[in-house]
Amino acid sequence: MCAMAFRFLQALVPSLSLRLAAALLFGGPPLSIPAAAQECASCHDAAAKVSQSAHAQVACAACHTGHEVYPHPEKLPKPQCAGCHSREAGEHARSVHGKELKKGNAAAPNCDTCHGAAHEITPARTAAFRKNTPSTCGMCHAAVQEKFDASVHGAAAAKGVLNAPVCTDCHGEHSILEPQDAASAVNRNRVRDTCGRCHGDLRLARQFGLPADRLTTFDASFHGLAAKSGAQSVANCASCHGFHDVLPSSNPKSLTHASNLSKTCGSCHPGAGQRFALGPIHQAEGAGEPAAVAWVRNLYRVAIPLVIGLMLLHHGGDYIRKVISLRFSGRLLALAPAAGQPDRMLPPERLQHALLASSFLILVWSGFALKYPDQWWSVGGSARGVIHRTAGVVLIAVSVLHVVLLAVRKDLRQRWKELVPRLEDAREAARGMAWSLFLRRDKPYRSAHSYIEKAEYWAVIWGTFIMAATGILLWANNWVLATLPKAVLDVANAIHFYEAVLATLAIVVWHFYSVIFDPEVYPLDTAFLTGRSPRSHAGVSHREETTEQDVEPRS
């Protein structure tokens, strides 16, 4: 290091006194006289070229080490760019080009191959250098250059548009890595970020009249969400638009032209038909989406707050009334069920509940993990999809088991009949809401399976059917996209998501209150574990356990 510093200072500082000082500081020979450029020119004719190059201000001896004295010995070390450009040299050594050189491949590019002869190197940050980059890379990659020159990027670069991407913008300059390398800018997991540097830049979008939402709409799509969660086989920008041959979708040769979509999409979705052209890909909410998707979204955005709001209103008032009642009765917790109490849930029902609850919770977690891949509880990669679909199959199997058990067991059919809606349920619900809103003084009568249980049971049936139907369509996306318009998949995706939100909130607000937070069963209604519930000991009347009549509101 000291010797290098000495040679550098010795070459640049002509003053003898400073050279002597440098010799004292760095330990070099004090009386050697550096060869000046004009002295080099007496034997070498490169001085004129160097004066016009990027190295015009660099002394000859800075590159040609060993030339510090004049005249110099005949056999001297070959100039090394790494002396000044150590970072770039290190990156090149780790790149595919550097690795090929280490293997002894004489055709692999070195510094001179791309930058030109050392005495004629032009500044890299110039329009001329940038414009020539494709042809420079094309010396080795001729077929790729031909495709690039015909692309939208190549055409813009040929016109001298400085912001048009060239080879080095995507692949890097010195640190060019194989696409399989996770650190490569063109690795499938980083393509989105590489393309996004331009297509996510609002300033560039305005400058060239490009859509500014291409990155955000991709991120919101299934492909974008799956890629963000770490899926390795999902499509990225290059999968659909190409690599070097990017063309506008209006060009018949473009991979995204309507006539080519079946082939492009078919590379991942075997059997994809022409119906792919019937729906937008980069789909922004409210812009270019199918009308049915907007209807579904607006319907759920009204239904979800309305339904969950009514649930909160009902249970919130119910909680306050019961806490007040239990406080005045001298206790705040429900009692344990008495021995010999009839089972609230029979063993087959408890088994179904266990399978239903576990599959539902797994579906909620693994489903929202796709929609929100950045959350700490999310899981990435293909494992999430396998887990989600497996839980979905279990949920459908439980539904089939439920129907089979009802068909073969009379006792279960008898209990199921108690869940059939009746006109009386509406009256019970009205009285229950009135009590929750402090519009009646006395606690109303509730049947063994009241409107609370019935609403939840039939909501589970409805929700399971909706989620299973849309989930199967999303799972069988290849078949759907080959036989039906893409809008069908878009609608199924919207319903699947919003129904999941509604179902999750309903379970948390409606069911969890009934079995956990309801003061009459808190801290837990153990019927799903033991079959017996503390509820009857907390003052709730069941038809098979009491003959209490409904008490009308007092005037």
Summary of the structure (lengths in Angstrom):
residues: 555
radius of gyration: 37.4
end to end distance: 100.0
largest distance: 121.1
contacts: 1513
relative contact order: 0.07
helix: 59%
strand: 0%
